[in-house]
Amino acid sequence: MDVFAQLREFRQAAYECLCRAKDATFELMDAILLTRNAYSLGDLSMCPVFRRQWSSIYVSEAGRS
């Protein structure tokens, strides 16, 4: 199995572990990994991999306990 297939499988498994607002949460995780200096959720919402409206960040975080 090549490295990209392993990465796809890992990402799919991680996605399936999420509960509420899976897509927004997953894009938020990508933004966290790719943003060097983020001082607020607004900074993360400006990352190109976060393709949703900035308010989706708050929706994804509201589902966490």
Rosetta constraint file for C-alpha pairs under 8 A:
AtomPair CA 1 CA 5 HARMONIC 6.39 0.50
AtomPair CA 1 CA 6 HARMONIC 6.87 0.50
AtomPair CA 2 CA 6 HARMONIC 6.48 0.50
AtomPair CA 3 CA 7 HARMONIC 6.20 0.50
AtomPair CA 4 CA 8 HARMONIC 6.12 0.50
AtomPair CA 5 CA 9 HARMONIC 6.18 0.50
AtomPair CA 6 CA 10 HARMONIC 6.12 0.50
AtomPair CA 7 CA 11 HARMONIC 6.09 0.50
AtomPair CA 8 CA 12 HARMONIC 6.09 0.50
AtomPair CA 9 CA 13 HARMONIC 6.12 0.50
AtomPair CA 10 CA 14 HARMONIC 6.13 0.50
AtomPair CA 11 CA 15 HARMONIC 6.05 0.50
AtomPair CA 12 CA 16 HARMONIC 6.23 0.50
AtomPair CA 13 CA 17 HARMONIC 6.52 0.50
AtomPair CA 14 CA 18 HARMONIC 6.95 0.50
AtomPair CA 15 CA 22 HARMONIC 6.71 0.50
AtomPair CA 15 CA 26 HARMONIC 6.66 0.50
AtomPair CA 18 CA 22 HARMONIC 5.68 0.50
AtomPair CA 18 CA 25 HARMONIC 7.78 0.50
AtomPair CA 19 CA 63 HARMONIC 7.49 0.50
AtomPair CA 20 CA 60 HARMONIC 6.65 0.50
AtomPair CA 20 CA 63 HARMONIC 5.52 0.50
AtomPair CA 21 CA 25 HARMONIC 6.02 0.50
AtomPair CA 21 CA 59 HARMONIC 6.94 0.50
AtomPair CA 21 CA 60 HARMONIC 5.20 0.50
AtomPair CA 21 CA 63 HARMONIC 7.53 0.50
AtomPair CA 22 CA 26 HARMONIC 5.95 0.50
AtomPair CA 22 CA 60 HARMONIC 7.47 0.50
AtomPair CA 23 CA 27 HARMONIC 6.20 0.50
AtomPair CA 24 CA 28 HARMONIC 6.05 0.50
AtomPair CA 24 CA 50 HARMONIC 7.72 0.50
AtomPair CA 24 CA 52 HARMONIC 6.98 0.50
AtomPair CA 24 CA 56 HARMONIC 6.09 0.50
AtomPair CA 24 CA 57 HARMONIC 6.58 0.50
AtomPair CA 24 CA 59 HARMONIC 7.98 0.50
AtomPair CA 24 CA 60 HARMONIC 5.89 0.50
AtomPair CA 25 CA 29 HARMONIC 6.22 0.50
AtomPair CA 25 CA 57 HARMONIC 7.23 0.50
AtomPair CA 25 CA 60 HARMONIC 5.19 0.50
AtomPair CA 25 CA 61 HARMONIC 7.55 0.50
AtomPair CA 26 CA 30 HARMONIC 6.40 0.50
AtomPair CA 27 CA 31 HARMONIC 6.15 0.50
AtomPair CA 27 CA 49 HARMONIC 6.33 0.50
AtomPair CA 27 CA 50 HARMONIC 5.17 0.50
AtomPair CA 27 CA 51 HARMONIC 7.55 0.50
AtomPair CA 28 CA 32 HARMONIC 6.17 0.50
AtomPair CA 28 CA 44 HARMONIC 7.13 0.50
AtomPair CA 28 CA 45 HARMONIC 7.67 0.50
AtomPair CA 28 CA 50 HARMONIC 6.25 0.50
AtomPair CA 28 CA 57 HARMONIC 6.89 0.50
AtomPair CA 29 CA 33 HARMONIC 6.34 0.50
AtomPair CA 30 CA 34 HARMONIC 6.20 0.50
AtomPair CA 30 CA 49 HARMONIC 6.68 0.50
AtomPair CA 30 CA 50 HARMONIC 7.57 0.50
AtomPair CA 31 CA 35 HARMONIC 5.78 0.50
AtomPair CA 31 CA 44 HARMONIC 5.74 0.50
AtomPair CA 31 CA 45 HARMONIC 7.56 0.50
AtomPair CA 31 CA 47 HARMONIC 5.79 0.50
AtomPair CA 31 CA 48 HARMONIC 7.81 0.50
AtomPair CA 31 CA 49 HARMONIC 6.02 0.50
AtomPair CA 31 CA 50 HARMONIC 6.12 0.50
AtomPair CA 32 CA 38 HARMONIC 7.84 0.50
AtomPair CA 32 CA 44 HARMONIC 6.59 0.50
AtomPair CA 34 CA 47 HARMONIC 7.75 0.50
AtomPair CA 35 CA 44 HARMONIC 6.83 0.50
AtomPair CA 35 CA 47 HARMONIC 6.77 0.50
AtomPair CA 38 CA 43 HARMONIC 5.26 0.50
AtomPair CA 38 CA 44 HARMONIC 6.14 0.50
AtomPair CA 39 CA 43 HARMONIC 6.43 0.50
AtomPair CA 40 CA 44 HARMONIC 6.83 0.50
AtomPair CA 41 CA 45 HARMONIC 6.25 0.50
AtomPair CA 41 CA 57 HARMONIC 7.05 0.50
AtomPair CA 42 CA 46 HARMONIC 6.61 0.50
AtomPair CA 42 CA 54 HARMONIC 6.80 0.50
AtomPair CA 43 CA 47 HARMONIC 7.14 0.50
AtomPair CA 44 CA 50 HARMONIC 7.47 0.50
AtomPair CA 45 CA 50 HARMONIC 5.81 0.50
AtomPair CA 45 CA 52 HARMONIC 7.87 0.50
AtomPair CA 45 CA 53 HARMONIC 7.58 0.50
AtomPair CA 45 CA 54 HARMONIC 5.25 0.50
AtomPair CA 45 CA 57 HARMONIC 7.25 0.50
AtomPair CA 46 CA 50 HARMONIC 6.96 0.50
AtomPair CA 46 CA 54 HARMONIC 7.90 0.50
AtomPair CA 52 CA 56 HARMONIC 6.37 0.50
AtomPair CA 53 CA 57 HARMONIC 7.93 0.50
AtomPair CA 54 CA 58 HARMONIC 7.87 0.50
AtomPair CA 55 CA 59 HARMONIC 6.70 0.50
AtomPair CA 56 CA 60 HARMONIC 6.13 0.50
AtomPair CA 57 CA 61 HARMONIC 6.24 0.50
AtomPair CA 58 CA 62 HARMONIC 5.99 0.50
AtomPair CA 59 CA 63 HARMONIC 6.94 0.50
AtomPair CA 60 CA 64 HARMONIC 7.53 0.50
